[in-house]
Amino acid sequence: MTTLPGRSVWTAALAAAAALVAWSGTAAALVVAPGVTLLGGDTYDTEFIDGPFYLAAALLSLGLVAVIAAWSWRWAVAGLLASVGALTWGASVCVRRYAESGWGDGLEVLVYVVPLGVAITGLGLVALIRWLGRRGRKVTGAAGR
């Protein structure tokens, strides 16, 4: 069994890991994106943030937040806020790149759906895991009598 200060250190480290995953994954998604690519003739492809890297960063950080929530909802929310901050930064860079390139049509703002979805899903996971943890303690305590 881990002592409370030891558990707090591990929980804080996992929150930092969730933030690191989100920030590094978002940065990689921005670096790897090819920008405007000529496909042939008058056809172009525009990609200013790499979708798979960006979504992987979002899902991995969300998974870490769920694990953290089992120990401390406060650290889970801290890790979630740092992760959502990273994803929002990536979305804003993507939208700015579209605007500066002249290839934007207004729909590029939908990239903000990812950080919004992670925020809503993450808060829901934290609340659910906290509720299940409280419920589990009540059931375990009652069965032990």
N, C-alpha and C positions, 0 to 999 in steps of 0.2 A: 504494500500500500504506500502511496506517495504522500509525503507530508504536504500540508497546505502551501508553504512557501515554495517547495519544489514543484508542485502542480502549477502554481502561478507562473513560475519561470517558464515551464514548458508551454503553457497556454500563450504567454506573451511571445515566445519564440515561434509558435505556430501562426499567430496573428501576423508577425513580421514576415513569415514565409508566405502567407497568403498575399500580403501586399507586394512582396518581391516577385512572386509569380505573375501577378497582374501587371506590375510596372514593366518587368522585363519582357513579358509576352506581348504587351502593347507596343513597346519600343521595337521589338523584333518585327511585329506586323507592319509597323510604319517603315522600317528599313527595307524589308523584303518586297514591299509593293512596287510593281514595275512602273506605275504612272500611266502615261498614254502610250499605247502600243499600236502600231499600224498593222492591221490584219490583212490588208490587200485592197487595192482600189481605193474607194472612199470609205472603207470600213475601219473603225478604230475601236479599241477596247480601253477603257479607263478604269484603273484600280489604284486608289491612293492609300488604301489600308488592306493588308492581306487578310481575307476572311478567316481561313483556317487557324492562323496564329492568334488572331484577335478573339475568336470564339473559344479556342483552347485555353487562352489566358483567363477568360471569363468563367468557363466551367471548372477549371482546376482551382481557381481561387474560391469559387462558390463551394466546391467540395471541402476545401480546407476550413472554410467558415462553418460548415455544418459539423465538422469534427470538433472544432473549437467550442461550438455551442453546447456540446455535451459536458464541458467542464466549466465554462464561464460565459454567460451571455454578454457580459460587458466587453470582454476581449473579442468575442465573436463580432459584435457590432463595430468595434474599432478596426478589426481586420476587414470587415465588409466596407466600411467607409473608405479605407485606404484603397481597396480594390476598385470600388466604384469611382473614386477619384482618378485612378489610373485609366480606367476605361473611358471616362468622360474626357480626359485629356486627349486620348487617342481619337475619339470621335471629333473633338473640336479641331485637331490638326487635319484630319481627313476632310472635314467641311471646308476649312481654310484652303487646303490644297485644291479642291474642286473650284472654289471661287477664284483663286489666283490664276488657275489654268484656263478659265473660261469654258470649261467643259461641264460645269454644273447646270442642272436643270431644276433645282429646288428639292428633288427627292433625296439628295445626299444627306439631308438632315435626319432621315430615317435611321442613320447609323447610331443615333442617340437612343434607339430602342434597346440596344444591348445593355448599356449601363443602367437604364431605367428598369429593364427586366431583371437584371442581376440584383439591383437594390430591392425590388419588391419581393422577388423569390428568396433572397437572403434574409430579409426581415421575417418573412413567413416561416422559413426554416428555423430561424433562431427561436421564434415564438413557439413553434410546434415542438421543437426539441426540448425547450424549457418546460413546456406543459407536460410532455411525456415524462420528463425527469421527475417532476413533482408528483405526477400520478403514480409513477413507479415506486417512489419512496413511500407513498401512502399504502399501496398494495403490499409492498414488502414488509412494512411495519405492522400491518394488520395480520399478515400471515404468520409473523414470528411470535405472536402472543400465545 
